[in-house]
Amino acid sequence: MTDRGRAERAIERVVIVGGGTAGWMAATALSAHLAGTGVKITLIESSDIGTIGVGEATIPTIRRFYAQLGMSDAEVMQACEATAKFGIRFVDWLRDGQSFVHPFGRYGQDLKGVDFHHYWLTARASGDAAPLGDYSLGALLAGSGHATLPAPNPGSQLGIFDWALHFDAALFAQHMRRFAEKQGVTRLDARITDVKLRANDGFIEALTLDSGVEVAGDLFVDCSGFRSLLLGETLGVAYEDWSHWLLCDGAFAVQSERAGPPPSCTTVTARTAGWQWRIPLRAREGNGMVFSSRFQTDDDARDELLAKIPGKPTMEPRRLRFTPGRRAVAWAKNCVALGLASGFLEPLESTSIALIETGIERLKALFPDKDFDPAVVAEYNEQSAEEIERVRDFLILHYKLNGRSDAFWQACRDMTVPDTLKRKLELWRARGAFARYRWEMFSPPSWLAIYAGFEALPDRFDPAVAAVDPAQLTRSLEAMRRSLAETVADTPTHQEFLEIMDGAAAKGRAA
């Protein structure tokens, strides 16, 4: 194709349906990516329609997302009333009184080509009771309520960790909006009353607004939430229901006054028929109960949530209903769905915003022209499907390994898991090894955190560990624990860390 031909086939108009976190993240990233190309981006949202707004916890990928846009951690944290998150603390999932942290980072120090966990397992089998979390800087920071920035070039694997944010999702969307509008994105405050399809191929041609204005486009990005206005309602893409694996189908969400210094982790606590989250922000806390309506009534779930909130509620709990699963494809014809419009997984591991990020990155990498080549669409859909299925399996793992006695938890433990997860479990139990698939959001250290936290340990481990002198192994493990404990003791408290970041934000504005 000639240069002129390529120019004629290039996308000229991108229309994003829906604001909120997904819509404004898409507008921000695409406007930056396509700057100088002449592509016009329009976002349509109605101020009369509220957003879900429960996704206040993230994983470290969010920091790389906004760093690509030239935003600093300090800037975003102050704009969004954010706190730092070094992991997720799981309370009572295995049994009452037991807890562990899933951190962002590695465990211990590998030796002679053998992964650290094999040494830890060997020591544990010999009577060493030190938990795996004692060998993770991230887990220790999260558990102690301390916070610090990772070293640019850590001296050993012991210093490798990462961090994320707890933030006000509405403020984050506003921050993205300000950036996008400076980049030239046009916002229309309106409701969509009709979707016009092309007669010859069924592609979306234009959207009619309640003002009577018609908005035409070449590429449409559906960020309309659970409704999935374009991909689901208009184009008829079916929804795959995963509720036979993920039994929770609803939640109550409520904000409360802050109760004491903010922890530097998300806390998720097992309850009668689901789990409760606690997310600390600067001035308040976000709380919620995710539960299964098959095992608990709305009133009981609401009462259980309110009885367990540390601070005083500042609003009435909001009831949310959902079906875990995904659309059969995330991209159909000239429409790509992001966020809730493409699928939903409960927020147990804070993956909702991360899946928006990866969907946007895929769209940037596979940005189409007006031909919408089937090879491009197929690749996008394959990557999207594999990624969300891998996240699904990771979430199922938490339920499958539980040791609780409630009927809900017994049903989770007794369920038949997907073959992809079954293979992972079998390999881990047989050899302490990790099966790796394409497009996995969670790496082996995350799987190790859950396996160890639920005391689901393998029958055998690497025989090469037998060559290590037991006394030397004991001394090495003790030295690792001592080094990490001393490092954490020298770090700021979480509150002190937030004040340091605020100072950096002030310097950035003054520069």
N, C-alpha and C positions, 0 to 999 in steps of 0.2 A: 504494500500500500504506500502511496506517495505521502509526503508530508501534508499536502493539502487534504488528501483523503482521511488521514488520521485526525487532522484538525476538525474536519466536518463530522467525524464520528465521536469526537470527545464529548464527555458529559459537560453540560453547561449549567444545569440547575439541579441542586440537591435540596429536597424538601424533607425536613425532620418533623415528625408528628409526635408531639408530647415534649414537655420540658422535664422538670425534675432532674434527678442525678443522671440518668441515662441520656436524656435528650441534650442537656447542656454539656455533658462530657463529650458526646459525639460532635456537637457544634464546635466546641473548643478545639478538639483534636483535628477535625477535618478542616476547619478554617486555617489552622496553622500549617497543616500538611499541604493544603492547596493554595496557600498564599501566593499571589502573583500570577496565577493561572487564568484568572477571569471567571472561575466557577462561582456562581451565585448560590449562597446557602440561606435558606429560609427556615425558621423554626416556628411551628404553630403550636400554641398552648393556650388553654383557657384558664384564666385566673379563678374561674368559678369551680374548677375541678381540683380537688386536693390531691396530694401525692401520698404514697404509702409512708415514706419517711422513717422506717425502722432500721434502715441499714446504716448504723452509726459506727460500726466497727469494720476495720479493713485489714488487709494483709500487706506486706511490704511493697507489693507491686504498685500500690497507689502512689508511693513516693517517686517511683520512676516515671509514672504517668505524668505527674505535674512537673517533674524536673525537665522532661522533654520540652515543656512549654516555657521554660525559663523561670519557673517558680521555685522559691526556696522552701525548705521545711518550716523555717521560722515564720515566713510570710503566711503560708497556708494555715499553720497552727493558730496564729493569732486571728486570722480572718474567720476561722470556723470554730473558735472556742475549743480547740482540740487538745487532747492529752496524748501521751505516748503509750504505745501498746507493744509489749515485748513477748506476748504469747497469750494463750487461753488457759485459764485454770479450770480444770474439771473437778467438780466436787460431788461425791457420793455416787458416781456412775458405776463403779464396781461394787461398792458396798458403803453403807453409812459410815462416815468418819474417815474415809479414804479420799485423798485428792492427789492430783498431779498436774503439771503444766506441760502443755504443748508449746514449745518455744519456736522462735524463728532463728534457726541456726543449727550448728553441729553439736555433737557430743564427743568429748574426749579427744584423744590423739591417736590416730592410726599408727601402726607399727609394722614394718617389714611387709607391706602390701596387704595386711590383714585389717579389716575394719574394726574400729574400736569396740563395737558392741560385742564382738566375740570374746574379747578380753574381759569385759564387764560380766558377761554371762558365765565365763569360767570362774571368775572370782566369786560370783554370787552362788554358784553351785558348791563352792568350797566354804560357804558361810559368811561371806562379806555382804552385809545387809545394806550398804550404801545405795540409795536410789539412783537411778539413771540421771535424774535431774541435777544431782550434785556435780555432774561433769559437763554442764551446759551453762555458759555465762548468761545466755538469754533467759533460761529457766530460773536462774538465781536472781536476776534482776526483777523478773516478773513476780517471783515469790516474796521478795524483800520489800517491794515498793520503791525500788531505786531505779535510776535511769541514767544512761550515758550514751554518747555517740560511738559507733564502732570505729576502731582505729583504721585509718586508710590502708595500712600495710601491717596487719597483725603479725606478731613474732612467731606464732604457731597456730595450729588449728584450734587451740583452746580459746583464742580471741575472736573466732568467727561467729558473728551473730548479726541479726538484722532487726528492724523494728518497723512498726506501722503506726496508724493513728486511730483514735476514737474521735469522731467529730460530729457536729450538728449537720446532718445531711442537707437540710434546707439551706444553711449558710454556705455549704460547699457548692451547691447548685448555683447559688447567687454569685459566688466567686467565679465559677466557670462562665456564668452568663456575662459578667462584666468583661472578662477577657474576650469572649467570642464576639460581643458587640463591638469592641474596639477593633476586632479583625474584620468587621464588615458584615457580620451575620445579621439578618433582618428578623425581628421577632414580630409575630402577629398574634394578638390576644383575641382568640375567637374559638368557637366550636365548629367542628366539621359536620355538615349536614348531609353531604353526599360524596361518594367516591366514584369518579367517572373512569371507566375502563375503555381501552381501545377496542374497537369492534373486531379488528382482524386477528389480534393475538392475545387479548385479555390482559395486556399490561396496563398498569395504572397510568392514566393520562393527566388527571387533574383532580383537585379537591375543591369542593364548594363549601364556603364558610357561611355562618349564620348571618353575616353581613351582606351576603349575595355575591361577594368577591370569589372569583375562581382562581386557584393557584395551580399552575401547571408545573410539571417537573420531569426530569429524565430519570433520576434515581430517588427513591423514597426510602427513608429510614424510619421504621416503626418503633417508637419509644412510648407507646400508648398504654403501657402497663398490662395488667392481667387481661384487659379487654382485647388486646391485640387487634386493633381496629382494621389495620390494613392486611397483615399476614393471615390472621385467623378469620375475622369476620368477612372481609372482602374477597380475599384470594382463596379462602376455604382450606388452608393448610391444617391438617388434623393435629390433635394433641395426643401425645403418648402419656398415659397415666402410669406413674410409678408408685402409686399409693399401696401396692402390695408389698413393696420393699421399704418404703418410708411411710410409716403409719400415721405420723402427725399431719393434720389437715387444717389446723387453725392456730390462732394466737390471740393473746391480749397484749397490748403495748401501753405503757404508762410512763410518764415522766415523774420524777420525784426530786425533792431537795437533796443536796449532796450530804452524805453521811460520813464525815471525817475526811482525812486526806485522801486524794484520789489514788487508787491502786494503779500500777503500771501494767495491768493486764485486764482482759475481759474475763468475767467469771460466769460459768455456766454450771448450774446445779441441777442434778436429777430430782424430779418430783414424781408424783403419783403416776401420771400418764403422759410424761413428757419432760420438759426441762425449762428452767428459768434463766434468763440472762440478766446481767448487771453490767452496764457500760458507763464508766465515769467520764464526765465532761468537766469543763472549768467551773460552771455555775450550777450544774444539775447532774442528774444521773438518768440514763435510759434503762428501763426495765421491761421485761416481757415474759410471758409464759407461752411456750410452744407446746401444743398438746394434741392428743388424738380424741376426736369426738366419739369414737367407738368405745372408748374406755373412761371418759370423763365428761360430765355435763358442763355447759358454759358456766353456770353459776359456781360449780365447784372449782373449776379452773381459775375463775376470776377471784374467788375468795382465797384460794391457795396462794395466788400471786400477791394479793394485797397484804396477806398476813406475813409474807416473807420479805417485803421490801424494807431495807434498812432506814431510808429516809421517808419523810412525809410526802404522799402523792400530791401533785400540783394540778391534776386533771383527772377526769374520769377515764378508766381504761378503754382503749379502742379495740373493738373486735375485728379481727382479720380472718378471712377464709381463703384457703388455697388448695390446689391439687398439685402435689409434686410431680414433675415431669417436664417434658419439652415438646415444642412443635416438631413435627416430623422432619421439617427442614427449617433452617433459619433464614434462608434466602430463596425466594420464589419470584420468578419473572424479574421485575425491576424494583423489588422491595426486599430490604434487609431488616430483620428485627433484632433489637438489642434489649437487654434487660428482661423485665417481666414479660414483655411481648413475645419473647422467644422461648421462655421456660422459667421454671421456678424450683429452687432447692432451698430448704429451710436454712436460716442463717447460722447454723451451728458452728461452721468454720469460717464465717465472714467472707463467703465467696461471691455474693451477689454482685458487688461492685467490681470485683476482680474479673468476673465473666463479662461484664460490660467492657472493661479495659481490653481484654483479649479479643473480643468481638470487633472493637474499633481498630485494633492493630491489624487484624486480619483484613478488614475492609480497606485499610490504607495500603496494605501489601498487595491486595488483589483488586484494587480499584478498577472498575470496568469502563468500557466505552459504551456507546449506545447499542452496540450489537449484543451485549450481555452474553459473551461466549459461554456456552454450556460447560466447558472445561473449567472456567474460572468459578462459576457458580457451584459446580460439583465439588471442587476442592475446598471452597469455603464451608460448604455444608458438611463435608466429611470431617474436617478439622473441628468444627463446632460440635458435631455430634460426639466425636471421640472425647473431646475435652470435658463436656458436661457429664458424660457417662463415667469418666474417671473420677470426677468430683463426687458423683452419686455413690460410687463404690466406697470412697473414703468415708462418706457420711454413714453409709450402712454399717461399715466396720464398727463404728462407735456403739451402735445398738446391738449388733450381733455378739459383741464380747462382754456385754454387761453381766453383772452378777446379782442383780436385784430380784426381789421376789414378787413385786406387784404384777398383776395380770398383763398389763401393757408390756412390761419389760420381759416377761416370760415369752410373750408372743414374738417380740423382737428377737429374742435369743433362739427361738425355735424355727424362725423363717428360713426358707431356702434362698440363698443369695445368688446373684448373677454369676455366671460361669467365670467372668473376668476376675471377680473378687475371689471366687472359690480357688482359682489357680494361685493367686497371690497368697492366700492363707495356707494352702497346702505346701507351697514352696518354703514359706517362712517356718512352718512347724517342722518340716523335714530337715531343714539345713540352716535356718537363720539367714536366708538369702531373700533378696527383693526382686520380684518380677517387675520389669519396667516396660511400659507401653508408651506409644506416641502421645504427645499433647497432655502430659500429666502436670497438673498444677502443683501437686504435692510430691516432693522428692523423698528419698529413703529416710532421712532423719525425721520427717513428719510421721511416716508410717511407724518408724521405730518408737516414737513418743507414744503413740496410741497402743501399740503392742505391749510395750513395757508398762504403761500406765494401767492397763487392764490385766497385767500379769499373764499375758498370753505369750509364753516364752517357748522357743523351739526345743525339740527333742534332742537335737544334736547341733554342734557348731564347729567352726573351722578347726580341723585337727592340728594345724600348724601352731596353734596356741600352746599345745602340749610341750613344745620345745622351750617355752619360756619358764625360767626358774620361778616357782610359786612365791618365794620370798621377794624376789625382784619385782614381780608383778604387783604384790601388795604394796611395796614401797612406791612404785611408780603411780599407782592409783591414789595413794595417800597424798603424794606430791601434787597431783593434778587437782584434787579436791582443795588442798590447802591454798594453792595458787589462785584458784578461782574465787574462793571465799575471801581472800585478802583483797583481790581486785574489786569485788563488789563492795566490800567495806569502805573502800576509798572513793566510791562514786557518790554523786549527789542523790538526795532523796528525789522522788518524782516531782514534788512541789518546787524544789530548788532548780531542777532541770527545766521546768516550765518557765521559771523566772529568767533563767539564762537564755532560753529561746526567745522570750519576749524582748530581752535586751538586744539580741541579734536582729530581730525584726525592726526595732527602732533604728538601729544603725543602718539597716538596709534602706529604710525610707529616707534617711538623712543623706545618704550617699548620692 
